[in-house]
Amino acid sequence: KALINAIKRIKPKNKNMAAFIDEGKSKIINYYNSNCDFIVKDAQALVGQEKYSEAIYNLSLVPDVCKDCYFECKDLLVSVYQKKIDSDGATKLSEAKIVWSGQKNINTAEKVLNILIDINPKASCSNEVNLLTKQINDKLIDDEKARLELALKKYNDKLNIEKQQIEAYREVAVEYAKNQPKTVTYNNIYWR
């Protein structure tokens, strides 16, 4: 409570307070201008350790009032971010390939696509992602086509069986008719 009360009593228009804030700003600017090389080197070391998020965080802390350092860090930030999405994409692509190498069916395809959807389209593996999605699509189309052909074959087999049954019925009837004694019926018609 005492700290909050002390802060509440600070008057922003006070000349001493304004001088204090200006001195703080200039010290921050001097810090970043004099330590820019170290900030960049530390970020590059983090990239070497594949700690991309930490490197991005450290580079993004440089304020834009430190123009030279800010632009140097911004340029490095772009390449670090690209490495991050490339690394993340490669990891997720590898996971997706492992999942797809198992059972190749619609359920597995959904799992794989849920993994692939998290890959940034600007990742360097985007061509491989497109190739894998095409393979999945082709496999599912082939499976559907095979399923349709099997259903069609079953239908045709059923029709053939019915035709064979009808032919068998006819043959039985013809054979029965052949074995019947021949009787001739004469109809005498008289004309008057």
C-alpha positions as CSV (number, residue, x, y, z in Angstrom):
1,K,0.0,0.0,0.0
2,A,2.8,2.3,0.8
3,L,4.4,1.8,-2.6
4,I,1.1,2.4,-4.4
5,N,0.5,5.6,-2.3
6,A,4.1,6.8,-3.2
7,I,3.5,6.2,-6.9
8,K,0.1,8.0,-6.7
9,R,1.8,11.1,-5.2
10,I,4.2,11.4,-8.2
11,K,3.3,14.3,-10.3
12,P,4.0,13.7,-14.0
13,K,4.5,17.4,-14.7
14,N,7.2,17.7,-12.0
15,K,10.5,18.9,-13.7
16,N,12.6,16.5,-11.7
17,M,10.3,13.6,-12.8
18,A,10.6,14.7,-16.4
19,A,14.4,14.9,-16.2
20,F,14.5,11.5,-14.5
21,I,12.4,10.0,-17.4
22,D,14.5,11.7,-20.0
23,E,17.7,10.4,-18.4
24,G,16.2,6.9,-18.2
25,K,15.4,7.0,-22.0
26,S,18.9,8.2,-22.9
27,K,20.5,5.4,-20.8
28,I,18.3,2.8,-22.5
29,I,19.2,4.1,-25.9
30,N,22.9,4.2,-25.0
31,Y,22.6,0.6,-23.7
32,Y,21.2,-0.7,-26.9
33,N,23.5,1.3,-29.1
34,S,26.6,0.2,-27.2
35,N,25.6,-3.4,-26.8
36,C,24.1,-4.1,-30.2
37,D,26.9,-6.4,-31.3
38,F,26.4,-8.5,-28.2
39,I,22.7,-8.7,-28.7
40,V,23.2,-9.8,-32.3
41,K,25.9,-12.4,-31.3
42,D,23.8,-13.7,-28.5
43,A,20.8,-14.1,-30.8
44,Q,23.0,-16.0,-33.4
45,A,24.3,-18.2,-30.6
46,L,20.7,-19.0,-29.6
47,V,19.9,-19.8,-33.3
48,G,22.9,-22.2,-33.3
49,Q,21.3,-24.0,-30.3
50,E,17.9,-24.0,-32.2
51,K,16.4,-21.7,-29.5
52,Y,14.6,-19.7,-32.2
53,S,11.8,-18.3,-30.0
54,E,14.3,-16.9,-27.4
55,A,16.4,-15.4,-30.2
56,I,13.3,-13.7,-31.7
57,Y,12.3,-12.4,-28.3
58,N,15.7,-10.9,-27.6
59,L,15.9,-9.3,-31.0
60,S,12.5,-7.8,-30.7
61,L,13.3,-6.1,-27.5
62,V,15.4,-3.5,-29.3
63,P,13.4,-0.2,-29.4
64,D,13.0,1.5,-32.7
65,V,14.5,4.7,-31.4
66,C,17.9,2.9,-31.6
67,K,17.8,3.1,-35.4
68,D,21.0,1.3,-36.4
69,C,20.7,-1.5,-33.9
70,Y,16.9,-1.8,-34.5
71,F,17.3,-2.3,-38.3
72,E,20.2,-4.7,-37.8
73,C,18.2,-6.8,-35.4
74,K,15.1,-6.5,-37.6
75,D,17.0,-7.9,-40.6
76,L,18.3,-10.8,-38.4
77,L,14.9,-11.3,-37.0
78,V,13.5,-12.1,-40.5
79,S,16.1,-14.8,-41.1
80,V,15.7,-16.3,-37.6
81,Y,12.0,-16.5,-38.0
82,Q,12.5,-18.3,-41.4
83,K,14.8,-20.8,-39.7
84,K,12.2,-21.3,-37.0
85,I,9.3,-22.0,-39.4
86,D,11.6,-24.2,-41.5
87,S,12.6,-26.2,-38.4
88,D,9.1,-26.5,-37.1
89,G,7.8,-27.5,-40.5
90,A,10.5,-30.2,-40.9
91,T,9.6,-31.6,-37.5
92,K,5.9,-31.7,-38.2
93,L,6.4,-33.0,-41.8
94,S,8.5,-35.9,-40.3
95,E,5.8,-36.6,-37.8
96,A,3.1,-36.6,-40.5
97,K,5.2,-39.0,-42.7
98,I,5.6,-41.4,-39.7
99,V,1.8,-41.4,-39.1
100,W,1.0,-41.9,-42.8
101,S,3.5,-44.8,-43.0
102,G,1.2,-46.8,-40.8
103,Q,-2.3,-47.6,-42.0
104,K,-3.2,-45.6,-45.0
105,N,-6.9,-44.9,-44.6
106,I,-9.3,-42.0,-44.2
107,N,-8.8,-41.8,-40.4
108,T,-5.0,-41.7,-40.7
109,A,-5.3,-39.1,-43.5
110,E,-7.3,-36.9,-41.1
111,K,-4.6,-37.2,-38.5
112,V,-1.9,-36.4,-41.0
113,L,-3.8,-33.4,-42.3
114,N,-4.3,-32.0,-38.8
115,I,-0.5,-32.2,-38.3
116,L,0.3,-30.6,-41.7
117,I,-2.2,-27.7,-41.2
118,D,0.1,-26.3,-38.6
119,I,3.0,-26.0,-41.0
120,N,3.6,-22.4,-42.1
121,P,3.1,-22.1,-45.9
122,K,6.3,-20.2,-46.2
123,A,8.4,-23.0,-44.7
124,S,11.0,-24.5,-47.0
125,C,9.3,-27.9,-46.8
126,S,6.1,-26.6,-48.3
127,N,6.8,-28.5,-51.6
128,E,7.2,-31.7,-49.7
129,V,4.0,-31.0,-47.8
130,N,2.1,-30.5,-51.1
131,L,3.6,-33.8,-52.4
132,L,2.5,-35.7,-49.3
133,T,-1.0,-34.2,-49.4
134,K,-1.2,-35.2,-53.1
135,Q,-0.1,-38.8,-52.2
136,I,-2.8,-38.9,-49.5
137,N,-5.4,-37.6,-52.0
138,D,-4.4,-40.1,-54.7
139,K,-4.5,-43.0,-52.2
140,L,-7.9,-42.0,-51.0
141,I,-9.2,-41.6,-54.6
142,D,-7.7,-45.0,-55.5
143,D,-9.3,-46.6,-52.4
144,E,-12.7,-45.0,-53.3
145,K,-12.3,-46.2,-56.9
146,A,-11.4,-49.7,-55.7
147,R,-14.4,-49.7,-53.3
148,L,-16.7,-48.6,-56.1
149,E,-15.3,-51.3,-58.5
150,L,-15.7,-53.9,-55.8
151,A,-19.4,-52.9,-55.3
152,L,-19.9,-52.9,-59.0
153,K,-18.3,-56.4,-59.3
154,K,-20.6,-57.7,-56.5
155,Y,-23.6,-56.3,-58.3
156,N,-22.5,-57.8,-61.6
157,D,-21.8,-61.2,-59.9
158,K,-25.3,-61.1,-58.4
159,L,-26.8,-60.4,-61.8
160,N,-24.8,-63.2,-63.3
161,I,-25.9,-65.6,-60.6
162,E,-29.5,-64.6,-61.2
163,K,-29.1,-65.1,-64.9
164,Q,-27.5,-68.5,-64.2
165,Q,-30.4,-69.4,-62.0
166,I,-32.9,-68.4,-64.6
167,E,-31.0,-70.5,-67.2
168,A,-30.9,-73.4,-64.8
169,Y,-34.7,-73.1,-64.3
170,R,-35.2,-73.1,-68.0
171,E,-33.0,-76.1,-68.5
172,V,-34.8,-78.1,-65.8
173,A,-38.2,-77.2,-67.4
174,V,-36.9,-78.1,-70.9
175,E,-35.5,-81.4,-69.6
176,Y,-38.8,-82.2,-67.8
177,A,-40.7,-81.4,-70.9
178,K,-38.6,-83.7,-73.0
179,N,-39.2,-86.6,-70.7
180,Q,-43.0,-86.3,-70.7
181,P,-45.0,-88.8,-72.8
182,K,-46.2,-87.5,-76.0
183,T,-49.9,-87.3,-76.2
184,V,-51.7,-86.0,-79.1
185,T,-55.1,-84.6,-78.7
186,Y,-57.3,-84.5,-81.8
187,N,-60.0,-82.1,-81.9
188,N,-62.6,-83.2,-84.3
189,I,-64.4,-80.4,-85.8
190,Y,-67.5,-81.2,-87.8
191,W,-68.9,-78.8,-90.3
192,R,-72.4,-78.8,-91.0
